[in-house]
């Protein structure tokens, strides 16, 4: 019997090194954007986006990056299988929720007024 969820053993040191390198590249991109204030905005944004793209590519080649990409693909496939409600179902459900909210608001208003009446008009009148 095979286990589909079994993950192959990976070299954790190599994975950590590659991910650390990707984080350093991303940080360098952010610092470049921050400290290149004398350059035009296009150059700064280009340095930021370029650095983040390179960092994402480096991270994608790590074992954890490959697992993340596989997870994203599986999530996308699962999202495609979702049966979305029709417009009529959405409107009806929204109407029911709004009616329930109004009913609870009225109930809380009545309870609040009863407590207010009991405290201010009933209890405080006894003390004076």
N, C-alpha and C positions, 0 to 999 in steps of 0.2 A: 504494500500500500504506500503510495507516494504522498508526500505532503506538499501541496502547492504553495503554502505560505512560508516554507523553509527558505531562509536567506543563505546564500553561499558565504563562507568565511571570507572576510576581506582583511586586507592589511590595514589595520586601524591607524598606524603611524603614517602611512602614505596618504590615507584619506584625510587625516588631520592636517598634514602638510599642505595638501592641495587646497583644502578649504581655507586654511590660514592665509595662503598666498592670494586666494580670491578676495578675502576680506581686506588684506593689505592693499591690493589693487583698487578696490572700491573706495577705501579710505583715502588713497592717494588721489583718486578722481575728485572726491569731495573737497579735499584740501586744495587741489589745483583750482577748482571753481572758486573757492573762498579767497585764495591768495593771489590770483591773477586779476586783481581789480584794475590794473592799468591797461589790460587788454580789452578788446571789444566784447560785447555780450555774446556774440556768435562764437568767438574763440573759447570763451569760458564754458558755454553750454556744450560746445563740441568736445572739450576736454572731459566734462562731466559725463556726457552720454557715452563717449568713446571708452572711457575708463570703466564705466558700469557694464557696458557690453562685453569688454574683455574679461572683466571679473566674472560675469555670468557664464561666459564660455569656458573659462578655467574651472569654475565650480561644476559645470555640467560634465566635465571629464572625470570628476571624482566619483568613487563608488556611491557615496551618499547623494551626489547630484544625479547620477543615473537612476537611483531608486526614486528620487523626487520626480524626475521626468516620467518614469513609469507610473507613479502615483497620479500625476496630472493627466496622463493619457487615460488611465482607468477611470478617473473622476469624470473626464469629459464624456467617455462612453456611457457611464452611469447617468449623467445629466441628459444625454440624448434619449434615454429610456424613460424618463419621467413623463408621466401623463399630466399635462398642464390643464387647469380648469378652463372651461369656456368663459366667454364674457358674461353670459347670463349667470353662471354659477358664481363668478366672482362678485357681480353686483348683488346677487341675493345674499351671499355670505357677508358681504360688507354691510348690507342693510340690517341683517340680523345682529351683527356685532354692534352697530351704532344704536340700535334699539335697546340692546342689553345695557350699553353704557349709559344711555339716558335713564333707563329704569333704575340702575344702581345709583346714579347721581341723585335721582329723586328720593330714593330710599334713604340714602345718607343725609340728604338735606332734611328730611322729615325727622330722622333720628337725632340729628344735631339740634334741630329746633325744639324737640321734646326734652332733650337734656338741658338745653339753654333755659327753657321754660321752668323745668324742675329745679335748676340751681338758682337762677336769678329771681324768678317770680315766686317760687315756692320756698326754698330753703333760706334765702336771704331775707324774705319778708318775716320769717319767724324770729330772726335775730334782732330786728330793729323795732 
